[in-house]
Amino acid sequence: MDRAFGPDYAKSLASDLVIGALGSRSAQQALDDGVPPRQVWEAVCDTMELDGKTRWSHLEPVKYRRTRSPLGAKEL
């Protein structure tokens, strides 16, 4: 959800948005009750009417930026 909505809004949605498809629970409540994450994500996507690109964005590889240390050491 962080990738789709940003960390602050995702946290708010996860705890505050009540979703009928999850038994009138929030995403966080459903996860806490053992609902599989994929089922929760699909319910969030349907409720928020997310497009296909956003719905499947979690399958895209995360790109990490390599940085140098301030002392000039080799890249990590």
C-alpha positions, 0 to 999 in steps of 0.5 A: 500500500505504501507504494500505491498511496505513499506511507502516510496515506497508506497507514491511514487507509489501512486503519480507517477505511472500512471495506465491505468485501472484508466483512466491514473491517479495515485492511489492518483489522482483516490482516490481524484477523488472518485474512491473506494479504493478497485478498486484502490488497484486492479488496483495497484495489476494488474499493479504491478503483485502482487501475491495473498498473497500480494494482500490480505495482507490487510485482515490479522490482524495487530499485535501490540507489547505491551510495558512497560513504562520506569517506569515499569508500567503495559503493556498498 
